[in-house]
Structure formats: structure tokens, C-alpha cells
């Protein structure tokens, strides 16, 4: 039973990784540069990982990739290995959510999938502080009561495109002004410390 469960998990993980693979490969340069800034990319430090060096569990979960494993670039091997390690650490609830997301992903038309990939690439190209801010905004929105979220969604959807753009531009301008004000305050504080 355990072996059957591992095999099923392996195919599911492989499918999830394949879905994410185009996105991951397109942003691998970004991810690699981030990793290099923090240290080595992985234990292999950019070296190919031999199939025989994988644990039995890793081989079972990565079975769909066994035939082509040796031909994969080291960065992809490391991403796949890292992905199954993350999968192993997920709670059953998190795995269920991932499976549901995968099913929804499969049901998306190709143009919608490309749209999602493009948004992900754009998100990954943003500065770290901006990504952090967007994640916080998303968490804050999810933590709102469902009725409040529904009202905000409806209001946003009813806005004409020009008005949406204007709102987004105002927010962007306000963030830029806030950023400039913070930089100016830092300069003043630095100047005061020096004198």
C-alpha cells in the first residue's frame, strides 16, 4: 500500500512539476541569480545529479523523469529534487489544495495558462520589496470577511477599464511618493548622525 501511495504521489508530483516546468524554466535565470546571491545553487553546486545518487523515495517520486534524468540540465534536476522535498514536507491539507489547484490548472484553456505564466514572470521580475508588498496585500485581502471581499471584488469588476487604470496609477504614484519620502527621511537622519 505504501509503495502504491508513493507511486501515485510520484505521478502527481511529476504532473505538478511538469505544469510548472515552463514557468520555472523561464524564470530559472532569476531564481539562479537569487540563489547565487545567497550561496550555492544546491549541494551539487551546479553539477549534474546522478540518478543512482537519489534515495529510493526520490527515485520513486521522480520515476516519470527516470528515462531523461541524465539529460536534464543540473539546474532542472535540482529544481525537481527540491520540489519533491517540499512536497514531502506538506501537510495532507496542503497536498489536497495543491491537487485541487492542479486540476483547475489542467482545465484552463492554453491562452489562460499563458496569461498566468506571464503574470508569474512579471511578478518574479519585480523587486523583492514590491513582491513582499503584493504578498502582504493578498494576505490582507484573504483575511477580510467574505462579505467585504465580495463587495470589493464587485466594485472593482464594475469599474470601467479607464477608471481601474486610474486607480492603479494613483496607487503607484502614491507608493513612489512614499518611497521618495522615506529615502529623504533616511538621508536627513544620516546627515544628522554625521553632524
Order of alpha helices (4+ residues) and beta strands (2+ residues): alpha-alpha-alpha-alpha-alpha-alpha-alpha-alpha
